Amino acid sequence: MTEVLRWGIIGTGGIAARFAADTALLEGTEVVAVGSRTAEKAADFAAANGVPAHHGSYQALVEDPAVQAVYVASPHPFHAEHALLAIAAGKHVLVEKPFTMNAVEARTVVEAARKAGVFCMEAMWTRFLPHMVRLRELLAEEAIGQVLAMGVDQGMRFKQDSEHRLFSFGLGGGALLDLGIYPFSFASMVLGQPETVRASATPAFTGVDGTTSAVLTYGDGAHALITCSALVATPMGAWLAGTEGRIELSRQWYTSTSTLTLTRADGRTETFAPVPGLVEGKAKGMKFQVAEAVQRIRAGERESSVMPLDETIAIMGILDEVRDQIGLEYPEA
Ligand SMILES: NC(=O)c1ccc[n+]([C@@H]2O[C@H](COP(=O)([O-])OP(=O)(O)OC[C@H]3O[C@@H](n4cnc5c(N)ncnc54)[C@H](OP(=O)(O)O)[C@@H]3O)[C@@H](O)[C@H]2O)c1
């Protein structure tokens, strides 16, 4: 029988709870501990989410001998620090998106993981969903020929509250790092590294970016049009136009409920509907990325070919360029 792969979680927020719930849907892996900055929050989270052990510091969590892999679920300005903490303790790491605040931090984490010989991956859960697997297959077989244009948006109207993480400079708020990371990562998956980036933004009431749009152009002449917003709910669809057809991903393109429609040049269409049993939103969607991490760790691999570390660094570099163009600066990042 295969040994159970045991996770510890850093942080007790919304996504940490979701990770615990989704990991519980998998065989052969489990969340065995949670760490918080306060003992009480750790205990509450453990009780609410069925986690056996809890720790009143992140250091104690990473030092827990039962923990083999750490899921970093703190706000992104702390991802690098917390990932490095886990790596220094010899633990594998799955780091929430965006992986870090910038490319320099991303490179530091990746180099540390490679030196320590531990598995490391950005938790870009969307890439592991069944419709994304199908999309990569279609692209590999050139079902729509050469992709020369694509569009993707991600916008939600969040409560306009300066206390909310999403609007706080100190917690890495703004549309780009929180939401934009998904469409930028998606464009990278489809078209690779852009040659040029042109971005514009409108600030939210706190000064972080409220809506950011970008046009990326590629060496073969392809364009990617991206919009992300924390001010308005956009359609949240995606489309790819190729020389021999197009592919559309219905709302919400980045979740397990999106339907993929392929339209070939002659007008024939094929759809790839959501896998039965997957529910609305992220629930039962994160399990695919956890399954990937578990499989790679078991195989003795140090990264995933679906979300490679060098690509994570490159994507952070693109976000750095966008931030530079729109004048989005964070304390110490
Ligand atoms: N994959 C997804 O779909 C998804 C969805 C939402 C968010 N995320 C990402 O996950 C990360 C966490 O987001 P979230 O929505 O879970 O945030 P959240 O609800 O605000 O929780 C963040 C947790 O981080 C810990 N933390 C450590 N230092 C902190 C600080 N200085 N201020 C506040 N909290 C701090 C806190 O746990 P303790 O107080 O217990 O230490 C807190 O509960 C972000 O990077 C975000 O981009 C991903």
The ligand as a Gaussian input file, in Angstrom:
#p B3LYP/6-31G(d) Opt

LIG

0 1
 N       -6.585000      29.463000      -5.421000
 C       -7.593000      30.299000      -5.236000
 O       -8.669000      30.150000      -5.824000
 C       -7.433000      31.421000      -4.273000
 C       -8.572000      32.043000      -3.755000
 C       -8.393000      33.030000      -2.798000
 C       -7.112000      33.389000      -2.426000
 N       -6.018000      32.783000      -2.960000
 C       -4.653000      33.181000      -2.559000
 O       -4.431000      32.617000      -1.276000
 C       -3.732000      33.546000      -0.433000
 C       -4.572000      33.750000       0.825000
 O       -5.830000      34.265000       0.452000
 P       -7.132000      34.156000       1.414000
 O       -8.258000      34.682000       0.631000
 O       -7.200000      32.812000       2.008000
 O       -6.722000      35.245000       2.511000
 P       -7.296000      35.412000       3.987000
 O       -8.644000      34.787000       4.087000
 O       -7.110000      36.837000       4.324000
 O       -6.293000      34.525000       4.860000
 C       -4.916000      34.697000       4.852000
 C       -4.318000      33.958000       6.038000
 O       -2.910000      34.219000       6.002000
 C       -2.408000      34.316000       7.304000
 N       -1.547000      35.509000       7.416000
 C       -0.210000      35.506000       7.596000
 N        0.265000      36.745000       7.663000
 C       -0.786000      37.573000       7.548000
 C       -0.943000      38.979000       7.581000
 N        0.102000      39.791000       7.779000
 N       -2.175000      39.495000       7.440000
 C       -3.239000      38.707000       7.253000
 N       -3.149000      37.351000       7.207000
 C       -1.941000      36.789000       7.367000
 C       -3.599000      34.402000       8.253000
 O       -3.608000      33.203000       9.013000
 P       -3.201000      33.207000      10.567000
 O       -3.684000      34.519000      11.131000
 O       -3.935000      32.052000      11.091000
 O       -1.715000      33.070000      10.640000
 C       -4.821000      34.458000       7.376000
 O       -5.878000      33.672000       7.835000
 C       -3.510000      34.795000      -1.285000
 O       -2.212000      34.791000      -1.802000
 C       -4.524000      34.674000      -2.420000
 O       -4.070000      35.239000      -3.638000
 C       -6.170000      31.796000      -3.866000

